[in-house]
Amino acid sequence: MVSLSEEAKETLDGLLSRAITENRIPGASFAVATADGELYSASAGLKALENPSLGKVDEDSVFWICSMTKIIVTIAILQLIEKGAITYETLVENIIPELANPVVIDDVLAAKSTYKPAQTKILVKHLLNHSSGLHYSARRKVTPENLSPAYTAVEYGGDHSVSQFFKLIREDFPSVPLAFEPGTSWAYGWSCDIIVFIVERVTGKSVQDYCKENIFGPLGMETSFYLTPSMKENLVNLAYRRKDGTLEKWDGQLGIIEQDPAKMNVLLGGIGLYSTLKDYLALLRHLLLIQAGRTNNPILSVNTVASLFRPSLPAHHTVNIENFTGWKDVQFGHGLCLANSDWPGRRKKGAGFWYGWAGTYYFVDPTTGIAVVYGTQVVPTNDPEVVKLWGQLEEALYAGLEA
């Protein structure tokens, strides 16, 4: 059974506290679990930059987890596949007619591009590993730091609907644009938002209600697409890093999703969830328990969980993952980026992981038998201080693990 040395816990405590006292980040949480239970959990700093009145970050603090939403909605659609409601080969346009007759654009980086009708249909399996061709376009971003318009509240003009979502991702093309023929490459994009629309149309329920019944409820999670008053009270505020490296209080420097539940008629599977890290870790730990065959009420079968960690792309498609993330020797399973080899001093080959735009990260390392979550709320994404601390914490963790 894996354990963590007391010396390592002190090192982790020190790394967190120094990051705060040196004003590198406003606040952070870091937690680790095995299938047997929690190994470590600690938080440091404030929920809002330079505002002690809102309290300190703790295990009940709520984070906007952004793209850490993606694995959860992937689990939801995998449940529907297990139940026989759909299959991996289901034509997406049969459920989502808005995706009928997409076009493949010739230059994804050009301000204007020629295009041609797609020759291949998008299948459900293409949504699970970002091989659908659906991609986040940079064309209409206000700045490179900003989210795409469909993830920006102001762009909806008060009409927070699925139809407006499709209008925004269609841009000025006659139908939804793809970066390539489905199944022929990898591109980060709208696949998980489409997954949500499939879940909702197949079940007749909102994705929030579906997940509450089939994922959140069974695992005791309060995770939600709606920023309820109680969640908002515990929310860790965003902080903005200026180009000179200084942090400033959040004042809408970048556009973000609509946060008023009363206005939300579209729930975004790529970016929309709020959660404590404690709850998120409960989900990751549950995956370890399923792998070990040690849970009586698994939310997925052993075989389906294995598909999360099984490479699903041809080797020549993975260069786009490396170009997007900067991570070397990686693959993609169903919903998870995968390490093809050990990261020196860190996660092992076969680990599955991803991160959220506002500074949250996670991984599950089945070889070592641990799951890890880390949270801040600093933007723009991939903040250098946030990434640096993540690496330091992971290295200290592995240095202190004991069999």
Secondary structure, 3 states (H helix, E strand, C coil): CCEECHHHHHHHHHHHHHHHHCCCCCEEEEEEEECCEEEEEEEEEECCCCCHHHCECCCCCEEECHHHHHHHHHHHHHHHHHCCCCCCCCEHHHCCHHHCCCEEECCCCCCCCCEEECCCCCEHHHHHCCCCCCCCCCCCCCCCCCCCHHHCHHHHCCCCCHHHHHHHHHCCCCCCEECCCCCCCCCCCCHHHHHHHHHHHHHCCCHHHHHHHHHHHHHCCCCECCCCHHHHHCECCCEEECCCCCEEECCCCCCCCCCCHHHCCCCCCCCCCEEEHHHHHHHHHHHHHHHCCCCCCCCCCHHHHHHHCCCCCCHHHCHHHHHHHCCCCEEECCCCEEECCCCCCCCCCCCEEEEECCCEEEEEECCCCEEEEEECCEECCCCHHHHHHHHHHHHHHHHHEEC
